[in-house]
Amino acid sequence: MEVFAAYLEAIENDDNRKRTSEVISWVHQIFPSLEPRFAWNQPMFTDHGTFIIGFSVAKAHLAIAPEGKGIRHFSENIVGSGYTHGAQFMRIQWELPVNYVLLEEIIRFNMEEKTDCTTFWRKKDSY
């Protein structure tokens, strides 16, 4: 996925770069209908022009952003997987395994929730 190549190459830590590349490639493989897009300095995937999920790299973790509604809906599962989260994103510490079952559930939730969404982000009242 050429759209993410420069972002991935800029990740200094080899293991973190490999992990991020694996996660992004997995999303593309499992959800080939999602459009890869680079915006706001982060790799993301959209569906019919609406945001589904985004990723960013920090020193201690990979951040996965499904918007606040996805975080609230899956909060127990996120914490149960050993991850932490903020209002808009979850953090997977580099040393922890990726819970791909949970990630798939989060992406499917957003795709279903946003089937009729005509804006990039959810409207504030449905956030």
C-alpha positions in Angstrom: 0.0 0.0 0.0 2.0 2.8 -1.4 -0.1 5.5 0.3 1.5 4.5 3.7 5.0 3.8 2.5 6.7 7.1 3.6 4.9 7.0 7.0 6.1 3.4 7.7 9.6 4.1 6.5 9.8 7.1 9.0 9.2 4.8 12.0 12.7 4.6 13.5 12.3 1.4 15.6 12.4 -1.6 13.3 10.1 -3.8 15.4 7.5 -1.0 15.7 7.7 -0.4 12.0 7.2 -4.1 11.3 4.2 -4.3 13.8 2.5 -1.2 12.4 3.0 -2.5 8.8 1.5 -5.9 9.8 -1.5 -4.4 11.4 -2.2 -2.0 8.5 -1.7 -4.9 6.0 -4.0 -7.1 8.0 -6.7 -4.5 7.8 -6.3 -4.1 4.1 -6.4 -7.9 3.6 -9.5 -8.5 5.8 -11.3 -5.4 4.6 -10.3 -5.0 1.0 -13.3 -2.7 0.3 -11.9 -0.1 2.7 -10.0 2.7 1.1 -6.5 3.4 2.5 -5.9 7.1 3.0 -3.2 9.2 4.6 -4.6 12.3 6.4 -3.8 14.2 9.5 -0.4 12.6 9.5 -1.8 9.1 10.0 -2.7 6.0 8.1 -6.5 5.5 8.0 -9.2 3.5 6.3 -12.4 5.0 5.0 -15.6 3.5 3.6 -17.8 5.5 1.1 -15.9 8.6 2.2 -16.4 8.2 6.0 -13.7 7.5 8.5 -13.6 3.9 9.8 -10.3 3.6 11.7 -6.9 5.3 12.0 -3.5 4.5 13.3 -0.6 6.4 14.8 2.7 5.5 16.4 4.0 6.6 19.7 7.2 5.7 21.6 5.4 3.3 23.9 2.5 2.1 21.8 0.5 1.8 18.6 -2.6 3.9 18.8 -5.8 2.8 17.1 -8.5 5.3 16.7 -12.1 4.2 15.9 -13.7 7.4 17.1 -15.2 7.8 20.6 -18.3 5.7 19.9 -16.2 2.7 19.1 -14.0 3.2 22.2 -17.1 3.5 24.5 -18.8 0.4 22.9 -15.7 -1.8 23.3 -14.2 -0.3 26.4 -14.5 -3.5 28.5 -13.0 -5.6 25.7 -10.1 -3.1 25.2 -9.2 -3.1 28.9 -9.8 -6.9 29.0 -7.1 -7.3 26.3 -4.6 -5.5 28.5 -4.8 -2.2 26.6 -5.6 1.3 27.7 -7.7 3.9 26.0 -8.5 7.6 25.9 -11.7 9.1 24.6 -10.9 8.6 20.9 -8.3 5.9 20.7 -6.9 2.8 22.3 -3.2 2.1 23.0 -1.5 -1.3 22.3 1.8 -1.3 24.1 4.5 -2.6 21.8 5.2 -5.6 23.9 1.6 -6.8 23.9 0.1 -9.0 21.1 -2.6 -7.5 18.9 -6.0 -8.8 19.5 -7.1 -9.1 15.9 -10.5 -10.5 16.9 -11.2 -7.3 18.8 -9.8 -5.1 16.0 -12.1 -6.8 13.5 -15.1 -6.3 15.7 -14.3 -2.6 16.1 -13.9 -2.1 12.4 -17.1 -4.1 11.6 -18.9 -2.0 14.2 -17.9 1.2 12.6 -18.7 0.0 9.1 -22.2 -1.1 10.2 -22.8 2.0 12.4 -21.7 4.3 9.6 -23.4 2.6 6.6 -25.6 5.7 6.0 -23.2 8.3 7.3 -22.6 11.1 4.8 -19.9 12.9 6.7 -16.3 12.0 7.4 -16.6 12.0 11.1 -19.7 11.1 13.1 -21.9 14.0 14.0 -21.4 15.3 17.5 -24.8 14.0 18.7 -24.0 10.5 17.6 -20.4 10.6 18.7 
